[in-house]
Amino acid sequence: MYPNTFTGVYYARIQYDPITGRVYGGDGTVEALVAATGGERRSLLVRGPLDQRVQASYGLLEGGAVAVIEMARASGLALLAPDRRDPRITTTFGVGELLQHAYDQGARRFIVGIGGSATNDGGAGMAQALGYHLLDARGLELPPGGAALASLDRIHVGGVHGDWSAASVQVASDVTNPLTGPHGASAVSSSMRVNFCSVGLCCLRPLSSAPTTPSNASTATTRASTEHILTMLASTNVALPQ
């Protein structure tokens, strides 16, 4: 058995099997992996799912080469009262701050558990914390939250902090839902993320073609759809799992 938590409640203790290496990615992933491997924890203040600052921790394994980051620590449902859970405005910015801090400490392999999140921004806030600029048609930075993705026109990659092409990012998750569409996270998980459907997010549709890879990742801007945000990051600087 691999017991997970009830979403929004800390913490499940057993989510890692050292024999099979299975990780489920929900609340408690950092605690489980640090305890199982003899790693260490780091803690810092980051932006929470709304505007508040929260104390969030992550784990360092294998002498600091591997970082284990839990979305729930920075952007989790447990950080918000039920009446404040609105994925139209909540952000993953704090998750990006954890990633950047671990990168600056020397980690180059990242395991990110994405369970227990109060967000549905497709990683947009995370990307902004790493130095990506998500711009609307007027060239203005998008505000936090999933609803703002409807205005996404292009991504500028000139301000990225560090060489993320040399890093490996693995996602720990027990679901495979995309962001949009009838089986997307916006439609399927809206009842957990907020007490009403995220109008607009449920109806977002991807563009018919994938975004174009920029020819010069240091200065280029390129068009994107909401469903292709992480694909866009992978085509520029961030290495995602194959």
C-alpha positions, 0 to 999 in steps of 0.5 A, a space after each residue: 500500500 502507498 497511503 496518500 493524504 486527504 487532499 489539503 491535510 498534512 502529512 502522509 508518512 509512507 509515500 516512497 518505496 526504496 525497493 521500487 522507487 515509487 513516489 506519489 508526489 502528494 503532501 508529505 513527499 519531502 518528509 518521506 524521501 528525506 527520511 528514507 534516504 538520510 537527506 537534509 531539509 532546507 527552509 525559506 520564505 516564499 510566495 504562497 498561493 495568494 499574496 502571503 509569504 509562507 515558510 516552505 521547505 524542500 529536501 536535498 539528497 545525495 549530498 545536495 545533487 538532488 532536490 525534492 520539492 513539494 508543490 503543497 509546501 508553497 502552493 498547497 490547499 492546506 495554506 488557504 481557507 476553503 473560502 479563499 481557494 480560487 485557482 483563477 488567481 492562485 499561483 505556483 510562483 513559490 514553487 519556482 522560488 524553491 526550485 531556484 533556491 535549490 538550483 543556487 545551492 548546487 542541485 541539478 536534478 529535481 523531483 517535484 511532487 505536484 499533489 495537494 496544489 491549490 493552483 491551476 496555472 500550468 506552472 506559469 507562476 513557477 516559470 515567472 519565478 525562474 525568470 521567464 516573462 509571460 506576456 500578453 498581446 500588449 507586452 505586459 506581464 501576466 498577473 498571477 493565476 490560471 485565468 490570466 493564461 487566456 491572455 498569454 501571447 508570448 514567452 520571453 526567455 531572456 531573463 532566466 536565472 541559471 542554465 536550466 538546460 543542464 538540469 533534469 526535472 522529474 514530476 512525481 504524480 499519480 495522475 496524467 491529466 493535461 491542463 485543458 479539455 474534458 479530462 483536463 485538470 481545470 474540469 476534473 479537479 475544480 471541485 477540489 480546488 474551489 467550491 465553484 467551477 473555474 469559469 473560463 479555465 474549463 473552456 480553454 482550448 489549445 492552439 492547433 499547433 505547438 509553439 515554435 522553438 525560438 532560434 535564440 533562447 537568450 533573447 527570443 519571444 515566441 507564441 504559446 497556448 496554455 496547454 503548451 506552456 511546459 512544452 515551451 519551457 522544455 524547448 528553451 531552457 528547462 529539461 522536462 522528463 521524457 
